[in-house]
């Protein structure tokens, strides 16, 4: 049980968003399970954020301008 | 001759020399699919009319002296995420899409038709290729995929492609892999599966799960069979901008006497189930007969988190309509009906961070692989699970660097049989190579299958 006087965690806030959008479609059991999925999303994000990159490290996904020449 | 469980070259010779008729071949495998397919929940749609039309055409062409090549007149099955025209449904394994049809064939289906192959069935798959995060075998409207070995799970998401080949219902099949969907059914059904380099095979007409991770490839009895199929389906395609412009030709050069350089990632089998670990350690001894083995260390990067973030984000977008509309409530696996909602909260900056980290991973993988013909590892860390158990631990491995790196960097890998547990459940080995080195990993796998006989064992 979390202390109500504590600041909500990132996962708490993200789950509040998910619950606001979808709660009416879901059972209490499904919401509990969904909370665990949100926790996993935050764990993935933490793992990524723990790696430092330089400004020069671009996404490995190149954009190419498009031109429909005949 | 009995055509069941014959390698493709034997079937091709028999067809070319007119010892076996393509029509008789099609009828044999259609009968097996119809009679045995339900035992494995392997089939979605039997394509009898199309198959017999293609087989008669092949028979006429060959009789007239026009032999197209080793797939001419050979039956095959396609994972039901490949579009087929002519009113044949393409269900993506999902109950709400049972009646979905497309106007034309996927490029892979068209290329196989051009090679003279005969489509006998659309094969079952995990709903939406597992993109909603299923956690149990029963995740398709056709029921859980069942391996011919012991009635355990067939693996997924190319479930029917694996079990149909393993049970001798088709000589080969086409599957897809985003993360594990070819290598896992190959492992659990005791067959050979090839995950090609990303971009080697056009994805036009294939269901998109994750645009930057999806690959199409063959499942068959041997590595040589996989090479023959890849030869027919690979190549550039203007309708898929990610299909590489470089041409591909399968080179089935002699491998007897060839020495390979194998790398093994340190502790790669440490978390595997004991039978898998033991089989892998034994396989390293066997591999020393055909090459050298050197242990290597991976850079410390969150490989699984990067791959999973990209997969979850792109799948959430690919299936946005089904998720937002609530159509996912009609899916089979209960967890697939709500888990995707959590992906709303993957932040854009974290997805972009994953794409930036991908650059580090592709360079690290290439640095590592440049010194080797292949990295070797267990094909799967676990043995096939029972049908009624939720996946835990090794079936959804928290630590799967080979799968994460291989798919994130788009690298080719071939999974081959590597023994059995004491309960006669199959175990596999994988050879993963540098980008565009399918011929190298296939040569290593052929050499392996030249000195072992695990791929010759049959479940039925």
HADDOCK unambig.tbl for C-alpha pairs under 7 A between the chains (distance, minus, plus):
assign (segid A and resid 14 and name CA) (segid B and resid 345 and name CA) 6.02 0.50 0.50
assign (segid A and resid 18 and name CA) (segid B and resid 341 and name CA) 6.71 0.50 0.50
assign (segid A and resid 18 and name CA) (segid B and resid 342 and name CA) 6.51 0.50 0.50
assign (segid A and resid 30 and name CA) (segid B and resid 338 and name CA) 6.87 0.50 0.50
assign (segid A and resid 34 and name CA) (segid B and resid 338 and name CA) 6.84 0.50 0.50
assign (segid A and resid 34 and name CA) (segid B and resid 339 and name CA) 5.86 0.50 0.50
assign (segid A and resid 34 and name CA) (segid B and resid 342 and name CA) 6.43 0.50 0.50
assign (segid A and resid 37 and name CA) (segid B and resid 339 and name CA) 6.54 0.50 0.50
assign (segid A and resid 37 and name CA) (segid B and resid 342 and name CA) 5.92 0.50 0.50
assign (segid A and resid 38 and name CA) (segid B and resid 342 and name CA) 5.24 0.50 0.50
assign (segid A and resid 41 and name CA) (segid B and resid 346 and name CA) 6.49 0.50 0.50
assign (segid A and resid 44 and name CA) (segid B and resid 305 and name CA) 5.13 0.50 0.50
assign (segid A and resid 44 and name CA) (segid B and resid 309 and name CA) 6.80 0.50 0.50
assign (segid A and resid 45 and name CA) (segid B and resid 350 and name CA) 6.07 0.50 0.50
assign (segid A and resid 47 and name CA) (segid B and resid 302 and name CA) 6.29 0.50 0.50
assign (segid A and resid 47 and name CA) (segid B and resid 305 and name CA) 6.54 0.50 0.50
assign (segid A and resid 48 and name CA) (segid B and resid 302 and name CA) 6.78 0.50 0.50
assign (segid A and resid 48 and name CA) (segid B and resid 305 and name CA) 6.83 0.50 0.50
assign (segid A and resid 48 and name CA) (segid B and resid 306 and name CA) 6.82 0.50 0.50
assign (segid A and resid 48 and name CA) (segid B and resid 353 and name CA) 6.83 0.50 0.50
assign (segid A and resid 48 and name CA) (segid B and resid 354 and name CA) 6.73 0.50 0.50
assign (segid A and resid 57 and name CA) (segid B and resid 356 and name CA) 6.08 0.50 0.50
assign (segid A and resid 58 and name CA) (segid B and resid 356 and name CA) 5.31 0.50 0.50
assign (segid A and resid 59 and name CA) (segid B and resid 352 and name CA) 6.56 0.50 0.50
assign (segid A and resid 59 and name CA) (segid B and resid 355 and name CA) 4.68 0.50 0.50
assign (segid A and resid 59 and name CA) (segid B and resid 356 and name CA) 3.82 0.50 0.50
assign (segid A and resid 59 and name CA) (segid B and resid 359 and name CA) 6.75 0.50 0.50
assign (segid A and resid 60 and name CA) (segid B and resid 355 and name CA) 5.56 0.50 0.50
assign (segid A and resid 60 and name CA) (segid B and resid 356 and name CA) 5.69 0.50 0.50
assign (segid A and resid 60 and name CA) (segid B and resid 358 and name CA) 6.00 0.50 0.50
assign (segid A and resid 60 and name CA) (segid B and resid 359 and name CA) 4.97 0.50 0.50
